[in-house]
């Protein structure tokens, strides 16, 4: 698209040979694409358009020229916004987000189920191992108790033998 095809302040003004009086403005046929806006107030500025600056919402993004719906052109009204389309896009975007969220929840639930099965297997396995450790410790303790009992029995026999020997020595 060239600069000539873009609407500018110069090509939106009526030709210099045409003078529009209030009577002639009402008698001419309006352009069906343009809507008549209220007449400008006396406080409206007639300064030239601002130079192109980034972030200026009233300027064409491609060429830095003022857009049609700007304070410099009060006779041109703003196009109607497609509110129904906005609602449809909103609902479509929200549905896409909900679908993504549902997918994430399902993936999370699958991970939780996997973790639960892993945890239960781990718990069961650990319980089995701890029981085996208990049995091993019990067998060691029981073995030590048996050895201790044998020593005790042996010591009792030794003490009885010494008492018998002492009793023999006391008899005259």
C-alpha positions in Angstrom: 0.0 0.0 0.0 1.4 3.4 -0.9 1.2 6.7 0.9 -1.2 8.1 -1.7 -3.8 5.5 -0.8 -3.6 6.4 2.9 -6.1 9.0 4.1 -4.3 12.1 5.3 -5.4 15.5 6.6 -4.8 17.1 3.2 -7.0 14.7 1.2 -9.8 14.8 3.8 -10.3 18.5 3.4 -12.8 19.8 0.8 -11.2 21.3 -2.4 -10.2 25.0 -2.1 -12.6 26.0 -4.8 -15.6 24.7 -2.8 -16.8 26.7 0.1 -19.2 25.1 2.4 -21.8 27.2 4.1 -24.1 25.7 6.8 -26.9 25.7 4.1 -24.8 23.9 1.5 -23.6 21.3 4.0 -27.2 20.1 4.6 -28.2 20.2 0.9 -25.4 17.9 -0.4 -25.8 14.2 -0.4 -23.8 12.5 2.3 -21.3 9.7 1.6 -22.8 6.4 2.8 -19.5 5.3 4.3 -19.2 8.3 6.5 -21.4 9.3 9.4 -21.9 13.0 10.3 -20.4 13.9 13.6 -21.5 16.9 15.7 -19.9 20.2 14.8 -16.6 21.0 16.5 -16.7 23.1 19.6 -14.8 26.4 19.7 -12.2 24.9 22.0 -11.2 22.3 19.3 -7.6 22.7 18.3 -6.7 23.2 14.6 -3.0 22.5 15.1 -1.3 20.2 12.6 -1.1 16.5 13.4 1.5 15.3 15.9 4.8 13.9 14.6 4.9 10.1 14.6 5.8 8.8 18.1 5.7 5.3 19.3 2.7 4.5 21.4 0.5 7.2 19.9 -2.9 5.5 19.5 -4.3 8.2 17.1 -1.7 7.6 14.5 -1.6 4.9 11.8 0.8 2.2 12.9 2.4 1.8 9.5 2.9 5.4 8.3 2.6 7.7 11.3 -0.3 9.5 9.8 -3.3 10.4 11.9 -6.0 7.8 11.8 -9.5 8.7 10.5 -11.1 8.8 13.9 -9.0 11.5 15.5 -9.6 14.9 17.1 -8.3 16.5 13.9 -11.2 15.0 11.9 -14.3 15.5 14.0 -16.7 15.0 11.0 -15.6 11.4 10.6 -17.1 9.1 13.3 -15.4 6.0 14.8 -16.3 2.7 13.2 -18.7 0.5 15.2 -16.8 -2.0 17.2 -17.6 -5.7 16.7 -18.7 -6.4 20.3 -20.4 -9.7 19.4 -17.1 -10.8 17.7 -15.2 -9.8 20.9 -17.6 -11.9 23.0 -17.1 -14.8 20.6 -13.3 -14.5 20.7 -13.5 -14.2 24.5 -15.6 -17.4 24.8 -13.4 -19.2 22.3 -10.2 -18.2 24.2 -11.7 -19.1 27.5 -12.8 -22.4 26.2 -9.3 -23.0 24.9 -7.9 -22.1 28.3 -10.4 -24.4 30.0 -9.5 -27.3 27.6 -5.8 -26.7 28.4 -6.5 -26.6 32.1 -8.6 -29.8 31.9 -5.8 -31.5 30.0 -3.3 -30.3 32.7 -5.6 -31.5 35.5 -6.0 -34.9 33.8 -2.2 -35.2 33.4 -1.7 -34.2 37.0 -4.3 -36.8 38.1 -2.5 -39.5 36.1 0.8 -38.4 37.8 -0.9 -38.6 41.2 -2.2 -42.1 40.5 1.2 -43.2 39.4 2.8 -41.6 42.5 0.2 -43.3 44.8 0.9 -46.7 43.2 4.6 -46.1 43.6 4.2 -45.0 47.2 2.0 -47.9 48.1 4.4 -50.4 46.4 7.3 -48.6 48.2 5.5 -48.7 51.5 4.6 -52.4 51.1 8.1 -53.3 50.1 9.6 -51.2 53.0 7.2 -52.9 55.4 8.3 -56.3 54.2 12.0 -55.3 54.5 11.4 -53.8 58.0 9.7 -57.1 59.1 12.6 -59.1 57.8 15.0 -56.8 59.7 12.9 -57.3 62.9 13.0 -61.1 62.4 16.8 -60.9 62.0 17.3 -58.8 65.1 15.0 -61.1 67.1 17.0 -64.1 66.0 20.3 -62.4 67.1 18.8 -61.4 70.4 17.3 -64.9 71.0 20.7 -66.4 70.2 22.4 -64.1 72.6 19.8 -64.9 75.3 20.5 -68.7 74.8 24.3 -68.2 75.0 23.8 -66.0 78.1 21.6 -68.7 79.7 24.2 -71.4 78.9 26.9 -69.2 80.6 24.6 -68.7 83.6 24.0 -72.4 83.9 27.8 -73.0 83.6 28.6 -70.4 86.3 26.0 -71.9 88.6 27.6 -75.4 88.2 31.1 -73.9 88.8 29.8 -72.1 91.9 28.2 -75.3 93.2 31.4 -77.2 92.6 33.4 -74.6 94.5 30.9 -74.8 97.4 31.2 -78.6 97.4 35.0 -78.3 97.5 34.9 -75.8 100.4 32.5 -78.0 102.3 34.9 -80.9 102.0 37.8 -78.8 103.2 35.8 -77.8 106.3 35.1 -81.4 107.4 37.7 -82.7 109.7 
